[in-house]
Amino acid sequence: MRTLTLAAAAAAGLAISACGITRVSAKPGQIVAIGAENEYANVISQIGGRYVKTDAVMSNPNTDPHTFEASPSVAADVSQAQLVVQNGLGYDDFMSKIEAASPNSKRKVLNVQHTLGLPDSTPNPHLWYSPGYITRAAVGIASDLSALQPSHASYFQANLRRFKQSLAPLQHAISAFARQHPATPVATTEPVADYLLTAAGTHNLTPFTFQADVMNGVDPAPQAIKAQNSLLSGRKVKVFVYNQQVTDTMTQGFLKLASQHHVPEVGVYETMPTGYNYQSWMLAELKAMNRAVVTGRSTARL
């Protein structure tokens, strides 16, 4: 992954603006919880309800998460947290550095990678795009909150059941897409939405080596770029899925080519856009995919 680093103190104001975190101000009796990414913070909030004060470190969908810089002010907020949820797989290593700098034996840290039992070699770190993975993360969150406040364990478990039930429309939409559009050929820039695309039964014709190069800030080989161009110019795919938060010159070229050859584009996000919860966000991404296949309509922004 492109490196996520701790910023110098002088950059604190800029970094706070980029991540959107606010000073943690919990009411008496509330658990202070922080999600490294706002999609995880949203799940914490849904399960924790009134007994948890939740904030997110990364929450701005208009910034590149791979170049995020966590300031000392963010570190101060994390140091107050009783529960921290982070993705793992190198995606948010800055969190581990912050936690190590402010050790707290009572703080619970839920690393989603570890909760899922995934090895460090797992190639795609965008775990939240898998409804199955997010469900297992939610189970871990409910368990940790229950351990922190045993008297409210039944409340957290009830919210967990509601969360699981609320994923039903998404699961139904995934099954319907796979049934109605089997093996839909798609092209991508990065593996941001690959877990969702796989669940929906699509056939991603962009080699993962190409996606990984773009994700990691490595220039793909010229022949790989040529092959990607041919997918679009030859209309070999029905949808071009790109990382809406990281649109460099190469991606802009792909978008222009897709437009010229009437291949609909769908922009996907690494950070949950404003106005959504996890469920509605994933459903909106899938609906955009469905519109692209059925009507040829592009969706740059949700």
N, C-alpha and C positions, 0 to 999 in steps of 0.2 A: 504494500500500500504506500501511496505517497505519504511522507512523514507528517505526523501530527505532533507539534512541539509545544513546550511551555514557553510563553512569551516573556520578554523582559518586563520589569515593573513599569517601565515607561510606556509600554504599549497597552496598559491595562484598560484604559478608556475605550480604545479601538476594539479590543478583543471582546469586551462586554457588549459593545454594540453589535458585534458579529454574532454572538451566541445567543443573546437575548435573555440570559439568566438574570433573575432579580434576587435581591437580598432575601435570604430565608427568614421568614417571620411566622413561626408556627404559633397557634393558640395553645394554651396549657393543655397537656394531655395528648397533643397530636404528635405523631411520628414524623420526623423530618426525613424525606426521601428525595433522592435525585436520580434522574435518568440521564445517562450520558447523551442519549439522543431523545428527541421529544416524542418519538413514537413509543419508546419504552416508558417515558414519564407519563404518557397518556394512559397506558395500561395500568401502571401503578395507581394513578388517580382513580380509574374505574373500579379497581379492586379495593383500594384503601378508603375511598369515600370520605366521609367527614372526619375520620380519625387520622388522616394523613395529610400533611402539607407537602406538595410535590412541586419540584422545579426541574427544568431541563437545562443541560449545558449547551447543547447544539439545538437550535430551534428555528433558525432563519433559512427558509427554503431558497433564498436568493444568493446564498453563499456556497462556496465549494467546501464540503466537509473535509476533503483531503488536505486542505491548507489551513484548517482551523488551528488557532493558537489559544491555548488556555492561559488566562492571566492569573496573577496572584490573587485577585479578588474572587475568581472562580474557585481557586484552591481553598480560600477561606470558607466559601459556602459548602464545599464538599466536606471540609473538616467537621462541619456541624451535623452532617447527615448520619442518621442511624441506619439507613438502608441506601445502598448505591446499586444501580443496575447498569451494567455496561455490556456491550456486544461481544467483545473479545475478537480473536482472530486477527489481531493487529490493527483493527479498525479504529479503536479508541485507546491505544496504549497510554496516552497522556493521563488517563484516569488512574491507572496503576501507579504512575509516578506521583500523582497528587496524593493518593492514599498512603503511599509509602512515606511521603514527607510529613504526614500527620497521622501517625498510627493511633488506632483506637480499637482496643480489644472487644468492645461492645458493638462496633459497627458491623453490619452484615453487608457483604458484597456479593451480589449475584452476577456472575459472569455467564452470559447466555451460552457461549461456546461450551463452557464446562458443564453447565446444566444439561446440555444436549449430548455431552460426551463426545464432542467432535475433536479430532486431532488438529494440531496446529497446521498441518498440511492441507486442510480443507480449502479448496481454491476460491470459493465464493463467500465473502464475509457478510453479504447483505441478508442476514438471517431472517429479518422481520418480514421479508416478502413471502415467507412460507407460513401459511395459517397454522400448519401443524407445529412448527417451531415456536410461534408466538403463543400458542396454547400451552405448550410445555413450560415456556418462560413464565406465563401467568400463574401456572400451578406453583412454581418456585417462589414467585412474588407473594402469593397468598400464604404460603408456608412460612416465609420469613416474617411477614407482618404478624402472623399468628404467634410466632415465637417472641416477637417484640412486645406484643400486647395480648397475652393469652385470654384475657377477659373479653376480648372482642373477636376471638377466633371464629365464632359462628357467623358473625357479620361479614368477615372477610371471605369465608368459604361460600356464603350465600351470594356475595358479589362475584366470586369466581364462577359459580354456576350460571349466573346471569350473563357474564362475559362469554362463556362458552356457547350459551344459547344464542347470543347476539351474532355469532359468527355464521349461523346457519344460512342467511341470505347470501353471504359471500361464497360459502361452500356450494350452495345450489347454483350460483352464477358460474362458478368454475366448472362444475359438472356439465351445465348446459352448454357452455362454450366448447368444451371438449367434445360433446356429443354432436353439436350443430356444425362445428368447424374442425373436424378431425385433422390432425397433423398440418395445421395452418403454417405455411412457411413464413418465417420472419427473419429480419436482420437486426442486429443490435450493435451499439458502440461498446457498451460495458455490460457486465453481468448484474446490473442493479436489480432488474426485475426477473432474472432468470428463474428463480424458484417459483414465482407465480406463473411465468410462461410455461414452465415444465408441468406444473399442476394442471394448467389449462390445455395440455396436450399439444402445444405448438411444436413445430420443428424449427429450431434455431439454426439457420444455415451459416451464420457467422462463427468461424472456429473459435474455441475458447481461448486459444493462444492469442488471437487478435484482441479479444475482449480484455484479457488480462494485461496485455501491453498498454492499452488505452487506460485502464483502471490504474495502473501503476506508474503512469506518466512516461512510458517508454515508447519511442517511435516505432510503430509496426513496420515490418519489412515492406519494401515497395511492392513486391508481388502480392502481399497480403492486402494492401490497400487496393491494388488493381482488382483482386478477386472480390473485395467488398463492393467496389464500384460496379462490377459486373452484375452483382445481385440486384442492384437498383436500376441500372441502365437497361438490363435485360428483363426487368419486371419479373424476376424469379421469386420474389417475396410479395406477400400481400400487405405487410406492415413493416415500417422501419421504426424501431424502438430505440430511443436515445436518452442519455442522461441529461435532463433538462437543466441541471445545476452546473454542468461542466460542458460548455459548448465552445470548444476551441476552433481554430481555423479549419482543421481537418473535419470536425463534425459539421461545421457550417457548409463545407464542400459537399458532404454526404446529403445534407438537408436540401441543398440546391439541386443536386442530382435527382433525389427522390421526387422533388416537386416537378422537375422537368419531365419526369417519366411517369407521373401520376401514381406514385407509390405513397399512400397516406403515412404520415408520421405521427408518432405518439411519444410525447415527452413524459418521462417518469422521474420521480424524485427520490433522493436519498433521505431527505428530511421532510417530515410530514407538513404539508402546506397548512396555512392558517384556515380555520373554519371547519376542520375535519377532526374526527376521532379515528383511531386505527381502523375500525371496521369500515366506515364510510370512505376513507381514503383508498383502501385496497379495492373496494367495490367500484369507486370512481375510476381507478386505473383500468380495471377489467372492462368497465362499460366503454371507456375510450377505445380499448382494443376492439371490442365488439363493433362499435360504430365504424371504425376504420375498415374492418373486414366486410361489413354489410353494406355500408353506404360510401366508403372511400373517403370519409371525412377525417381530417387531421385534428389532433388535439395537442397544441403546444403547451398550454397551461391548463391546469384543472380549475 
